Amino acid sequence: MTNSTSTTTNPPARAGRREWTALGVLMLPLLLVSMDVSVLYFAIPAISADLRPTGTQQLWIFDIYGFVLAGLLMTMGSLGDRIGRRKLLLMGAAAFSAASVLAAYANSPETLIAARAILGIGGATLMPSTMALLRTMFTDPGERAKAIGLWSGVMTGGIALGSVMSGILVGHFWWGSVFLVNLPAMALLLVLGPVLLPESKNPNPGRFDWLSVPLSLAAVLPVIYGLKEIPSEGWNVRYVMSVTVGLLFAALFVRRQRTAASPLISPALFRGPGFTPAVVLTLVSAFGMMGSAIFTTQYLQSVLGKSPLEAALWSLLPSVLIGVAAPVTTAIVQKGADRGYVVAAGFAVTAGGYAMLALVGSDSLWTVLAAAGVLASGVVVVMSQLTDLAMGTAPVEQAGTASSLMETGTEFGGALGMAVLGSIGTALYRHEMPAAAPAEARETLGGALATAGHLPDRAGDALATAAREAFTTGIHGVAIAGAVLLAGAAVAAAVTLRRIPVRETEEEVAEPVEATV
């Protein structure tokens, strides 16, 4: 490894047993936060039977966690840089634990919605804090790349694991157990965190810009809400207006960051080599990941007829490739491969996964699983390398802010992928359905199967077969659109990220980070 050319000629310190043990502790909250995105998958029927929420309340029980998480990421990332990342992480872990207990024993829909909102607040503190602390603990670029690869794999795998864990727990216990499972891991973090994790923060952060907080919420929440609703409800004026209002507030938020004396998000971050392309390409990668997930999940359940738990268990199989992709990619980059070309290759692999989806028929279990595995492995390659690039480029005193921007890009990309690709798939499904089919059957595959169940055997079978074939045609259209987009992203990555230098040590930043143990 070459020495740093900045203020010091000393090589970066190597991580020891303490740092790697601390990384394992940091993986616990990350796993739980990502699992909570999907942990209600099997619990909601039991919750509905027990608490009897209205349709609107049930939607909020599902969605409030993700909305609050996405809306507060930038605020919490900046706050951690100011007050200390370890302090914010432990505060978030305590809030997450308390909210988990409140959710587990909620006796009304309103209480459960409030608990899920607090879980979102806790999650928003945990995600950027874990990455920022990782940036502080691993100063050697090679070790940091390995740690970030593990971080990316755990985050991606946690989403798939959440639904399976939910099914197992609800099958043996009551629905509140899906929240109580958080407690042992959070307790371990609260005990070991003060011992193993170093405290770090920006020594000269300036005053906290409180006006930027509501502006960021007003920018993020309407956009996420509108994009999440469009796949199921269509391009309704209300949802289009929601996205439009959010974008207007986003423009105001950007203007505020450019003019404020001490902005929530420093514009200087985006002038770092490769940082802006990393954020944008992360958004595109999340677009591809979430855009495909909604169709493969429905395919397993509604086309192949798997039960929800069976579908969730089958969905774990592609995760095997995820566990291999990140460490192999890190090794390739450390041997001298140009990161821009590696990221481009990751996008090409993801595009290949989409191309495989274009080959599925109405009975193609292994093709779908193989496509999902190839696609997911490409996404992990891309995200691990882009995250490492962004965190290595960003000044260490702004590590929390940089991490929160990457994660916010992931949230936006996932919502946009579901909206755009979901709309393409739905439009093709409706186009392929017979004009004589009942209106409900022409709207969604689920509606078609429900309608078919009430028809005479031959007519019901014919409608169900037509709906499954129409849905498969929709997948083909989505696959072609996704493959084209990600192939374009591969070209963009090769052009924009080629030959970007990576910082060797934290000493290259202008201001030293304040760190204590």
One Martini backbone bead per residue (centre of mass of N, CA, C, O) as a GRO file, in nm:
protein
  517
    1MET     BB    1   0.097   0.035   0.021
    2THR     BB    2   0.060   0.358  -0.008
    3ASN     BB    3   0.133   0.656   0.098
    4SER     BB    4   0.043   0.937   0.213
    5THR     BB    5   0.030   1.286   0.067
    6SER     BB    6  -0.012   1.443   0.317
    7THR     BB    7   0.033   1.524   0.655
    8THR     BB    8   0.123   1.216   0.635
    9THR     BB    9   0.346   0.909   0.627
   10ASN     BB   10   0.169   0.724   0.767
   11PRO     BB   11   0.020   0.447   0.792
   12PRO     BB   12  -0.257   0.298   0.836
   13ALA     BB   13  -0.431   0.165   1.072
   14ARG     BB   14  -0.489  -0.138   1.200
   15ALA     BB   15  -0.717  -0.357   1.272
   16GLY     BB   16  -0.846  -0.521   1.543
   17ARG     BB   17  -1.028  -0.712   1.747
   18ARG     BB   18  -1.202  -0.481   1.848
   19GLU     BB   19  -1.311  -0.378   1.573
   20TRP     BB   20  -1.436  -0.648   1.474
   21THR     BB   21  -1.623  -0.681   1.713
   22ALA     BB   22  -1.771  -0.411   1.674
   23LEU     BB   23  -1.888  -0.482   1.400
   24GLY     BB   24  -2.074  -0.705   1.504
   25VAL     BB   25  -2.239  -0.512   1.681
   26LEU     BB   26  -2.333  -0.323   1.442
   27MET     BB   27  -2.500  -0.545   1.284
   28LEU     BB   28  -2.748  -0.572   1.464
   29PRO     BB   29  -2.908  -0.307   1.409
   30LEU     BB   30  -2.906  -0.332   1.102
   31LEU     BB   31  -3.066  -0.594   1.082
   32LEU     BB   32  -3.321  -0.493   1.233
   33VAL     BB   33  -3.392  -0.251   1.055
   34SER     BB   34  -3.424  -0.417   0.791
   35MET     BB   35  -3.636  -0.621   0.901
   36ASP     BB   36  -3.867  -0.406   0.972
   37VAL     BB   37  -3.970  -0.371   0.681
   38SER     BB   38  -4.085  -0.707   0.681
   39VAL     BB   39  -4.204  -0.819   0.967
   40LEU     BB   40  -4.531  -0.785   0.899
   41TYR     BB   41  -4.612  -0.989   0.682
   42PHE     BB   42  -4.743  -1.221   0.893
   43ALA     BB   43  -4.875  -1.038   1.131
   44ILE     BB   44  -5.127  -0.880   1.020
   45PRO     BB   45  -5.362  -1.080   1.062
   46ALA     BB   46  -5.338  -1.090   1.374
   47ILE     BB   47  -5.364  -0.788   1.419
   48SER     BB   48  -5.643  -0.757   1.290
   49ALA     BB   49  -5.792  -0.956   1.485
   50ASP     BB   50  -5.713  -0.797   1.751
   51LEU     BB   51  -5.735  -0.466   1.671
   52ARG     BB   52  -5.911  -0.373   1.433
   53PRO     BB   53  -5.828  -0.215   1.186
   54THR     BB   54  -5.843  -0.012   0.953
   55GLY     BB   55  -5.739   0.033   0.642
   56THR     BB   56  -5.574   0.287   0.708
   57GLN     BB   57  -5.431   0.180   0.963
   58GLN     BB   58  -5.288  -0.055   0.824
   59LEU     BB   59  -5.115   0.116   0.637
   60TRP     BB   60  -4.969   0.271   0.870
   61ILE     BB   61  -4.840   0.027   1.002
   62PHE     BB   62  -4.664  -0.031   0.758
   63ASP     BB   63  -4.548   0.277   0.662
   64ILE     BB   64  -4.439   0.462   0.898
   65TYR     BB   65  -4.155   0.356   0.927
   66GLY     BB   66  -4.041   0.432   0.644
   67PHE     BB   67  -4.108   0.732   0.649
   68VAL     BB   68  -3.948   0.818   0.899
   69LEU     BB   69  -3.678   0.708   0.817
   70ALA     BB   70  -3.644   0.874   0.554
   71GLY     BB   71  -3.698   1.167   0.678
   72LEU     BB   72  -3.445   1.141   0.915
   73LEU     BB   73  -3.163   1.074   0.804
   74MET     BB   74  -3.030   1.354   0.761
   75THR     BB   75  -3.066   1.461   1.044
   76MET     BB   76  -2.916   1.228   1.199
   77GLY     BB   77  -2.645   1.246   1.057
   78SER     BB   78  -2.585   1.540   1.147
   79LEU     BB   79  -2.623   1.499   1.452
   80GLY     BB   80  -2.394   1.292   1.493
   81ASP     BB   81  -2.164   1.487   1.408
   82ARG     BB   82  -2.222   1.673   1.667
   83ILE     BB   83  -2.275   1.470   1.933
   84GLY     BB   84  -2.224   1.175   1.839
   85ARG     BB   85  -2.241   0.857   1.720
   86ARG     BB   86  -2.257   0.681   1.974
   87LYS     BB   87  -2.472   0.839   2.123
   88LEU     BB   88  -2.692   0.810   1.903
   89LEU     BB   89  -2.695   0.504   1.889
   90LEU     BB   90  -2.781   0.454   2.188
   91MET     BB   91  -3.036   0.620   2.179
   92GLY     BB   92  -3.167   0.456   1.950
   93ALA     BB   93  -3.163   0.181   2.095
   94ALA     BB   94  -3.347   0.266   2.327
   95ALA     BB   95  -3.589   0.352   2.151
   96PHE     BB   96  -3.622   0.081   2.003
   97SER     BB   97  -3.682  -0.087   2.254
   98ALA     BB   98  -3.927   0.065   2.363
   99ALA     BB   99  -4.096   0.041   2.099
  100SER     BB  100  -4.106  -0.268   2.093
  101VAL     BB  101  -4.272  -0.300   2.350
  102LEU     BB  102  -4.510  -0.122   2.265
  103ALA     BB  103  -4.583  -0.292   2.014
  104ALA     BB  104  -4.622  -0.576   2.146
  105TYR     BB  105  -4.850  -0.431   2.366
  106ALA     BB  106  -5.059  -0.330   2.189
  107ASN     BB  107  -5.425  -0.219   2.221
  108SER     BB  108  -5.402  -0.040   1.953
  109PRO     BB  109  -5.360   0.108   1.655
  110GLU     BB  110  -5.243   0.378   1.758
  111THR     BB  111  -5.012   0.255   1.926
  112LEU     BB  112  -4.874   0.104   1.692
  113ILE     BB  113  -4.817   0.348   1.516
  114ALA     BB  114  -4.644   0.499   1.723
  115ALA     BB  115  -4.432   0.277   1.757
  116ARG     BB  116  -4.343   0.271   1.458
  117ALA     BB  117  -4.243   0.562   1.456
  118ILE     BB  118  -4.023   0.525   1.673
  119LEU     BB  119  -3.871   0.312   1.515
  120GLY     BB  120  -3.799   0.507   1.286
  121ILE     BB  121  -3.629   0.696   1.456
  122GLY     BB  122  -3.426   0.485   1.550
  123GLY     BB  123  -3.339   0.393   1.265
  124ALA     BB  124  -3.227   0.678   1.177
  125THR     BB  125  -2.987   0.660   1.388
  126LEU     BB  126  -2.849   0.381   1.317
  127MET     BB  127  -2.755   0.379   1.022
  128PRO     BB  128  -2.550   0.624   1.007
  129SER     BB  129  -2.386   0.546   1.262
  130THR     BB  130  -2.262   0.280   1.169
  131MET     BB  131  -2.105   0.394   0.924
  132ALA     BB  132  -1.946   0.618   1.070
  133LEU     BB  133  -1.798   0.426   1.268
  134LEU     BB  134  -1.665   0.258   1.053
  135ARG     BB  135  -1.497   0.493   0.936
  136THR     BB  136  -1.336   0.534   1.204
  137MET     BB  137  -1.219   0.235   1.260
  138PHE     BB  138  -1.147   0.212   0.936
  139THR     BB  139  -0.855   0.341   0.781
  140ASP     BB  140  -0.811   0.112   0.603
  141PRO     BB  141  -0.916   0.061   0.289
  142GLY     BB  142  -0.936  -0.250   0.282
  143GLU     BB  143  -1.091  -0.288   0.550
  144ARG     BB  144  -1.325  -0.100   0.484
  145ALA     BB  145  -1.429  -0.261   0.242
  146LYS     BB  146  -1.499  -0.516   0.400
  147ALA     BB  147  -1.695  -0.387   0.601
  148ILE     BB  148  -1.892  -0.271   0.386
  149GLY     BB  149  -1.964  -0.540   0.260
  150LEU     BB  150  -2.100  -0.650   0.513
  151TRP     BB  151  -2.304  -0.425   0.549
  152SER     BB  152  -2.452  -0.469   0.275
  153GLY     BB  153  -2.533  -0.766   0.319
  154VAL     BB  154  -2.700  -0.729   0.578
  155MET     BB  155  -2.908  -0.528   0.468
  156THR     BB  156  -3.016  -0.707   0.236
  157GLY     BB  157  -3.077  -0.970   0.405
  158GLY     BB  158  -3.278  -0.852   0.619
  159ILE     BB  159  -3.528  -0.819   0.439
  160ALA     BB  160  -3.564  -1.126   0.384
  161LEU     BB  161  -3.559  -1.224   0.688
  162GLY     BB  162  -3.806  -1.082   0.812
  163SER     BB  163  -4.037  -1.257   0.690
  164VAL     BB  164  -3.944  -1.528   0.802
  165MET     BB  165  -3.938  -1.456   1.101
  166SER     BB  166  -4.234  -1.385   1.115
  167GLY     BB  167  -4.350  -1.666   1.043
  168ILE     BB  168  -4.221  -1.824   1.277
  169LEU     BB  169  -4.325  -1.660   1.521
  170VAL     BB  170  -4.632  -1.665   1.456
  171GLY     BB  171  -4.643  -1.985   1.452
  172HIS     BB  172  -4.553  -1.991   1.788
  173PHE     BB  173  -4.665  -1.706   1.855
  174TRP     BB  174  -4.731  -1.393   1.900
  175TRP     BB  175  -4.716  -1.097   1.727
  176GLY     BB  176  -4.521  -0.946   1.936
  177SER     BB  177  -4.256  -1.115   1.879
  178VAL     BB  178  -4.146  -0.942   1.632
  179PHE     BB  179  -4.041  -0.720   1.844
  180LEU     BB  180  -3.890  -0.872   2.083
  181VAL     BB  181  -3.640  -0.969   1.912
  182ASN     BB  182  -3.480  -0.693   1.951
  183LEU     BB  183  -3.375  -0.687   2.251
  184PRO     BB  184  -3.111  -0.853   2.276
  185ALA     BB  185  -2.943  -0.688   2.070
  186MET     BB  186  -2.979  -0.409   2.205
  187ALA     BB  187  -2.859  -0.488   2.477
  188LEU     BB  188  -2.579  -0.557   2.368
  189LEU     BB  189  -2.520  -0.276   2.256
  190LEU     BB  190  -2.552  -0.118   2.530
  191VAL     BB  191  -2.315  -0.275   2.667
  192LEU     BB  192  -2.076  -0.278   2.434
  193GLY     BB  193  -2.058   0.001   2.303
  194PRO     BB  194  -1.898   0.170   2.527
  195VAL     BB  195  -1.644  -0.030   2.500
  196LEU     BB  196  -1.591  -0.065   2.169
  197LEU     BB  197  -1.684   0.220   2.085
  198PRO     BB  198  -1.601   0.502   1.941
  199GLU     BB  199  -1.593   0.833   1.972
  200SER     BB  200  -1.738   1.067   1.725
  201LYS     BB  201  -1.680   1.404   1.586
  202ASN     BB  202  -1.729   1.722   1.503
  203PRO     BB  203  -1.542   1.991   1.626
  204ASN     BB  204  -1.680   2.203   1.385
  205PRO     BB  205  -2.017   2.226   1.314
  206GLY     BB  206  -2.189   2.430   1.420
  207ARG     BB  207  -2.495   2.523   1.387
  208PHE     BB  208  -2.806   2.406   1.404
  209ASP     BB  209  -3.042   2.366   1.135
  210TRP     BB  210  -3.370   2.372   1.199
  211LEU     BB  211  -3.509   2.449   0.923
  212SER     BB  212  -3.412   2.190   0.762
  213VAL     BB  213  -3.590   1.973   0.886
  214PRO     BB  214  -3.876   2.037   0.768
  215LEU     BB  215  -3.774   2.050   0.477
  216SER     BB  216  -3.686   1.754   0.455
  217LEU     BB  217  -3.958   1.628   0.521
  218ALA     BB  218  -4.118   1.778   0.290
  219ALA     BB  219  -3.944   1.637   0.067
  220VAL     BB  220  -3.962   1.325   0.132
  221LEU     BB  221  -4.251   1.224   0.214
  222PRO     BB  222  -4.426   1.290  -0.043
  223VAL     BB  223  -4.257   1.123  -0.239
  224ILE     BB  224  -4.270   0.847  -0.105
  225TYR     BB  225  -4.576   0.827  -0.093
  226GLY     BB  226  -4.641   0.854  -0.395
  227LEU     BB  227  -4.456   0.618  -0.498
  228LYS     BB  228  -4.595   0.390  -0.325
  229GLU     BB  229  -4.896   0.429  -0.453
  230ILE     BB  230  -4.882   0.405  -0.767
  231PRO     BB  231  -4.874   0.092  -0.822
  232SER     BB  232  -5.177   0.045  -0.698
  233GLU     BB  233  -5.336   0.334  -0.795
  234GLY     BB  234  -5.183   0.502  -0.978
  235TRP     BB  235  -5.188   0.820  -1.155
  236ASN     BB  236  -5.292   0.996  -0.935
  237VAL     BB  237  -5.331   1.319  -0.859
  238ARG     BB  238  -5.253   1.301  -0.559
  239TYR     BB  239  -4.970   1.164  -0.604
  240VAL     BB  240  -4.851   1.367  -0.799
  241MET     BB  241  -4.877   1.607  -0.604
  242SER     BB  242  -4.701   1.493  -0.382
  243VAL     BB  243  -4.441   1.485  -0.549
  244THR     BB  244  -4.439   1.783  -0.629
  245VAL     BB  245  -4.425   1.904  -0.346
  246GLY     BB  246  -4.163   1.765  -0.265
  247LEU     BB  247  -3.987   1.896  -0.490
  248LEU     BB  248  -4.025   2.186  -0.396
  249PHE     BB  249  -3.896   2.141  -0.116
  250ALA     BB  250  -3.628   2.042  -0.227
  251ALA     BB  251  -3.548   2.313  -0.350
  252LEU     BB  252  -3.551   2.465  -0.078
  253PHE     BB  253  -3.343   2.289   0.063
  254VAL     BB  254  -3.108   2.344  -0.129
  255ARG     BB  255  -3.104   2.647  -0.090
  256ARG     BB  256  -3.045   2.639   0.214
  257GLN     BB  257  -2.767   2.489   0.191
  258ARG     BB  258  -2.632   2.727   0.020
  259THR     BB  259  -2.701   2.975   0.246
  260ALA     BB  260  -2.619   2.860   0.498
  261ALA     BB  261  -2.381   2.874   0.743
  262SER     BB  262  -2.497   2.580   0.876
  263PRO     BB  263  -2.563   2.317   0.723
  264LEU     BB  264  -2.691   2.007   0.715
  265ILE     BB  265  -2.578   1.997   0.411
  266SER     BB  266  -2.285   2.003   0.263
  267PRO     BB  267  -2.192   2.102  -0.052
  268ALA     BB  268  -1.893   1.996  -0.040
  269LEU     BB  269  -1.948   1.695  -0.068
  270PHE     BB  270  -2.016   1.711  -0.390
  271ARG     BB  271  -1.700   1.784  -0.458
  272GLY     BB  272  -1.618   1.515  -0.430
  273PRO     BB  273  -1.471   1.249  -0.566
  274GLY     BB  274  -1.760   1.063  -0.662
  275PHE     BB  275  -2.007   1.133  -0.480
  276THR     BB  276  -2.241   1.200  -0.670
  277PRO     BB  277  -2.237   0.939  -0.840
  278ALA     BB  278  -2.284   0.752  -0.596
  279VAL     BB  279  -2.568   0.849  -0.522
  280VAL     BB  280  -2.707   0.809  -0.798
  281LEU     BB  281  -2.627   0.504  -0.839
  282THR     BB  282  -2.767   0.405  -0.584
  283LEU     BB  283  -3.049   0.474  -0.676
  284VAL     BB  284  -3.047   0.286  -0.924
  285SER     BB  285  -2.996   0.023  -0.771
  286ALA     BB  286  -3.255   0.037  -0.596
  287PHE     BB  287  -3.446   0.039  -0.829
  288GLY     BB  288  -3.376  -0.251  -0.924
  289MET     BB  289  -3.432  -0.408  -0.665
  290MET     BB  290  -3.734  -0.318  -0.596
  291GLY     BB  291  -3.862  -0.352  -0.880
  292SER     BB  292  -3.832  -0.673  -0.871
  293ALA     BB  293  -3.949  -0.771  -0.595
  294ILE     BB  294  -4.258  -0.732  -0.646
  295PHE     BB  295  -4.264  -0.963  -0.871
  296THR     BB  296  -4.131  -1.213  -0.744
  297THR     BB  297  -4.324  -1.238  -0.506
  298GLN     BB  298  -4.587  -1.268  -0.673
  299TYR     BB  299  -4.501  -1.507  -0.839
  300LEU     BB  300  -4.469  -1.718  -0.614
  301GLN     BB  301  -4.768  -1.689  -0.511
  302SER     BB  302  -4.972  -1.634  -0.771
  303VAL     BB  303  -4.843  -1.822  -0.994
  304LEU     BB  304  -4.725  -2.079  -0.816
  305GLY     BB  305  -4.881  -2.106  -0.524
  306LYS     BB  306  -4.742  -2.006  -0.280
  307SER     BB  307  -4.696  -1.959   0.022
  308PRO     BB  308  -4.575  -1.712   0.207
  309LEU     BB  309  -4.359  -1.888   0.350
  310GLU     BB  310  -4.252  -2.032   0.102
  311ALA     BB  311  -4.168  -1.777  -0.049
  312ALA     BB  312  -3.968  -1.676   0.166
  313LEU     BB  313  -3.781  -1.924   0.160
  314TRP     BB  314  -3.709  -1.910  -0.139
  315SER     BB  315  -3.590  -1.612  -0.117
  316LEU     BB  316  -3.322  -1.705   0.034
  317LEU     BB  317  -3.151  -1.845  -0.185
  318PRO     BB  318  -3.020  -1.587  -0.331
  319SER     BB  319  -2.840  -1.505  -0.074
  320VAL     BB  320  -2.587  -1.670  -0.136
  321LEU     BB  321  -2.467  -1.468  -0.345
  322ILE     BB  322  -2.439  -1.225  -0.157
  323GLY     BB  323  -2.213  -1.352   0.032
  324VAL     BB  324  -1.999  -1.352  -0.218
  325ALA     BB  325  -1.982  -1.079  -0.373
  326ALA     BB  326  -1.839  -0.872  -0.185
  327PRO     BB  327  -1.561  -1.012  -0.120
  328VAL     BB  328  -1.476  -1.056  -0.414
  329THR     BB  329  -1.479  -0.758  -0.497
  330THR     BB  330  -1.275  -0.653  -0.292
  331ALA     BB  331  -1.038  -0.825  -0.395
  332ILE     BB  332  -1.030  -0.705  -0.680
  333VAL     BB  333  -0.975  -0.409  -0.598
  334GLN     BB  334  -0.711  -0.471  -0.426
  335LYS     BB  335  -0.559  -0.572  -0.703
  336GLY     BB  336  -0.632  -0.296  -0.902
  337ALA     BB  337  -0.903  -0.247  -0.989
  338ASP     BB  338  -1.120  -0.049  -1.135
  339ARG     BB  339  -1.395   0.074  -0.986
  340GLY     BB  340  -1.564   0.161  -1.229
  341TYR     BB  341  -1.562  -0.123  -1.364
  342VAL     BB  342  -1.683  -0.280  -1.130
  343VAL     BB  343  -1.952  -0.130  -1.118
  344ALA     BB  344  -2.026  -0.185  -1.410
  345ALA     BB  345  -2.034  -0.493  -1.372
  346GLY     BB  346  -2.260  -0.491  -1.163
  347PHE     BB  347  -2.472  -0.371  -1.352
  348ALA     BB  348  -2.452  -0.594  -1.566
  349VAL     BB  349  -2.547  -0.820  -1.381
  350THR     BB  350  -2.820  -0.695  -1.317
  351ALA     BB  351  -2.913  -0.689  -1.612
  352GLY     BB  352  -2.895  -0.999  -1.639
  353GLY     BB  353  -3.120  -1.060  -1.439
  354TYR     BB  354  -3.338  -0.924  -1.606
  355ALA     BB  355  -3.301  -1.095  -1.862
  356MET     BB  356  -3.393  -1.357  -1.721
  357LEU     BB  357  -3.686  -1.259  -1.662
  358ALA     BB  358  -3.763  -1.259  -1.975
  359LEU     BB  359  -3.781  -1.601  -1.965
  360VAL     BB  360  -4.028  -1.640  -1.816
  361GLY     BB  361  -4.288  -1.827  -1.712
  362SER     BB  362  -4.564  -1.985  -1.546
  363ASP     BB  363  -4.315  -2.223  -1.471
  364SER     BB  364  -4.020  -2.065  -1.324
  365LEU     BB  365  -3.862  -2.101  -1.053
  366TRP     BB  366  -3.547  -2.122  -1.120
  367THR     BB  367  -3.530  -1.871  -1.293
  368VAL     BB  368  -3.616  -1.668  -1.080
  369LEU     BB  369  -3.401  -1.735  -0.866
  370ALA     BB  370  -3.156  -1.683  -1.046
  371ALA     BB  371  -3.223  -1.392  -1.117
  372ALA     BB  372  -3.231  -1.287  -0.826
  373GLY     BB  373  -2.937  -1.361  -0.757
  374VAL     BB  374  -2.794  -1.199  -0.975
  375LEU     BB  375  -2.919  -0.926  -0.911
  376ALA     BB  376  -2.833  -0.906  -0.609
  377SER     BB  377  -2.527  -0.933  -0.652
  378GLY     BB  378  -2.499  -0.677  -0.822
  379VAL     BB  379  -2.602  -0.480  -0.608
  380VAL     BB  380  -2.384  -0.538  -0.393
  381VAL     BB  381  -2.146  -0.454  -0.557
  382VAL     BB  382  -2.234  -0.164  -0.601
  383MET     BB  383  -2.295  -0.068  -0.304
  384SER     BB  384  -2.024  -0.131  -0.174
  385GLN     BB  385  -1.851   0.053  -0.363
  386LEU     BB  386  -2.006   0.321  -0.333
  387THR     BB  387  -1.983   0.344  -0.027
  388ASP     BB  388  -1.676   0.341  -0.012
  389LEU     BB  389  -1.631   0.587  -0.188
  390ALA     BB  390  -1.798   0.794  -0.026
  391MET     BB  391  -1.654   0.750   0.255
  392GLY     BB  392  -1.361   0.808   0.142
  393THR     BB  393  -1.427   1.103   0.036
  394ALA     BB  394  -1.537   1.189   0.287
  395PRO     BB  395  -1.515   1.355   0.552
  396VAL     BB  396  -1.502   1.234   0.869
  397GLU     BB  397  -1.679   1.471   1.004
  398GLN     BB  398  -1.914   1.374   0.764
  399ALA     BB  399  -2.007   1.070   0.782
  400GLY     BB  400  -2.306   1.082   0.864
  401THR     BB  401  -2.406   1.250   0.626
  402ALA     BB  402  -2.308   1.067   0.399
  403SER     BB  403  -2.468   0.817   0.484
  404SER     BB  404  -2.753   0.946   0.470
  405LEU     BB  405  -2.746   1.005   0.166
  406MET     BB  406  -2.722   0.714   0.069
  407GLU     BB  407  -2.984   0.612   0.213
  408THR     BB  408  -3.178   0.809   0.079
  409GLY     BB  409  -3.123   0.711  -0.208
  410THR     BB  410  -3.231   0.427  -0.154
  411GLU     BB  411  -3.522   0.508  -0.087
  412PHE     BB  412  -3.586   0.652  -0.352
  413GLY     BB  413  -3.515   0.423  -0.547
  414GLY     BB  414  -3.718   0.215  -0.442
  415ALA     BB  415  -3.974   0.383  -0.489
  416LEU     BB  416  -3.925   0.437  -0.793
  417GLY     BB  417  -3.916   0.143  -0.885
  418MET     BB  418  -4.204   0.069  -0.799
  419ALA     BB  419  -4.348   0.285  -0.968
  420VAL     BB  420  -4.239   0.238  -1.257
  421LEU     BB  421  -4.233  -0.075  -1.283
  422GLY     BB  422  -4.517  -0.116  -1.171
  423SER     BB  423  -4.661   0.039  -1.402
  424ILE     BB  424  -4.565  -0.134  -1.635
  425GLY     BB  425  -4.678  -0.406  -1.538
  426THR     BB  426  -4.974  -0.316  -1.509
  427ALA     BB  427  -5.023  -0.223  -1.801
  428LEU     BB  428  -4.963  -0.500  -1.933
  429TYR     BB  429  -5.171  -0.663  -1.784
  430ARG     BB  430  -5.422  -0.504  -1.883
  431HIS     BB  431  -5.364  -0.549  -2.189
  432GLU     BB  432  -5.371  -0.880  -2.175
  433MET     BB  433  -5.642  -0.883  -2.082
  434PRO     BB  434  -5.943  -0.964  -2.133
  435ALA     BB  435  -6.216  -0.771  -2.210
  436ALA     BB  436  -6.427  -0.984  -2.066
  437ALA     BB  437  -6.322  -0.937  -1.806
  438PRO     BB  438  -6.348  -0.851  -1.511
  439ALA     BB  439  -6.261  -0.563  -1.361
  440GLU     BB  440  -6.103  -0.680  -1.120
  441ALA     BB  441  -5.921  -0.869  -1.300
  442ARG     BB  442  -5.790  -0.620  -1.466
  443GLU     BB  443  -5.623  -0.488  -1.233
  444THR     BB  444  -5.529  -0.763  -1.077
  445LEU     BB  445  -5.416  -1.065  -0.989
  446GLY     BB  446  -5.562  -1.091  -0.720
  447GLY     BB  447  -5.842  -1.024  -0.837
  448ALA     BB  448  -5.854  -1.260  -1.037
  449LEU     BB  449  -5.829  -1.495  -0.831
  450ALA     BB  450  -6.077  -1.417  -0.665
  451THR     BB  451  -6.280  -1.437  -0.897
  452ALA     BB  452  -6.219  -1.732  -0.987
  453GLY     BB  453  -6.321  -1.860  -0.710
  454HIS     BB  454  -6.642  -1.777  -0.803
  455LEU     BB  455  -6.629  -1.966  -1.038
  456PRO     BB  456  -6.652  -2.191  -1.239
  457ASP     BB  457  -6.412  -2.406  -1.301
  458ARG     BB  458  -6.349  -2.342  -1.603
  459ALA     BB  459  -6.366  -2.031  -1.583
  460GLY     BB  460  -6.165  -1.996  -1.350
  461ASP     BB  461  -5.919  -2.126  -1.486
  462ALA     BB  462  -5.908  -1.939  -1.731
  463LEU     BB  463  -5.867  -1.674  -1.575
  464ALA     BB  464  -5.613  -1.753  -1.415
  465THR     BB  465  -5.437  -1.815  -1.661
  466ALA     BB  466  -5.455  -1.538  -1.795
  467ALA     BB  467  -5.340  -1.377  -1.556
  468ARG     BB  468  -5.065  -1.517  -1.535
  469GLU     BB  469  -4.977  -1.450  -1.825
  470ALA     BB  470  -5.003  -1.142  -1.797
  471PHE     BB  471  -4.800  -1.111  -1.567
  472THR     BB  472  -4.560  -1.230  -1.722
  473THR     BB  473  -4.559  -1.010  -1.935
  474GLY     BB  474  -4.500  -0.783  -1.737
  475ILE     BB  475  -4.221  -0.890  -1.657
  476HIS     BB  476  -4.093  -0.860  -1.933
  477GLY     BB  477  -4.113  -0.551  -1.947
  478VAL     BB  478  -3.957  -0.494  -1.688
  479ALA     BB  479  -3.695  -0.639  -1.772
  480ILE     BB  480  -3.626  -0.462  -2.014
  481ALA     BB  481  -3.621  -0.190  -1.868
  482GLY     BB  482  -3.409  -0.268  -1.653
  483ALA     BB  483  -3.179  -0.352  -1.845
  484VAL     BB  484  -3.145  -0.081  -1.987
  485LEU     BB  485  -3.089   0.098  -1.742
  486LEU     BB  486  -2.841  -0.070  -1.626
  487ALA     BB  487  -2.668  -0.048  -1.875
  488GLY     BB  488  -2.647   0.260  -1.856
  489ALA     BB  489  -2.516   0.258  -1.572
  490ALA     BB  490  -2.258   0.115  -1.658
  491VAL     BB  491  -2.155   0.339  -1.839
  492ALA     BB  492  -2.162   0.568  -1.629
  493ALA     BB  493  -1.961   0.437  -1.431
  494ALA     BB  494  -1.716   0.412  -1.623
  495VAL     BB  495  -1.698   0.726  -1.667
  496THR     BB  496  -1.728   0.864  -1.364
  497LEU     BB  497  -1.527   0.641  -1.190
  498ARG     BB  498  -1.273   0.665  -1.333
  499ARG     BB  499  -0.980   0.711  -1.158
  500ILE     BB  500  -1.059   0.744  -0.866
  501PRO     BB  501  -0.936   0.840  -0.588
  502VAL     BB  502  -0.839   0.699  -0.273
  503ARG     BB  503  -0.823   0.734   0.042
  504GLU     BB  504  -0.588   0.638   0.281
  505THR     BB  505  -0.657   0.858   0.508
  506GLU     BB  506  -0.790   1.068   0.752
  507GLU     BB  507  -0.560   1.298   0.736
  508GLU     BB  508  -0.676   1.445   0.469
  509VAL     BB  509  -0.835   1.614   0.632
  510ALA     BB  510  -0.863   1.929   0.753
  511GLU     BB  511  -1.020   1.814   1.001
  512PRO     BB  512  -1.009   1.679   1.295
  513VAL     BB  513  -1.132   1.429   1.465
  514GLU     BB  514  -1.326   1.370   1.744
  515ALA     BB  515  -1.191   1.122   1.971
  516THR     BB  516  -1.324   0.867   2.188
  517VAL     BB  517  -1.350   0.589   2.435
   0.00000   0.00000   0.00000
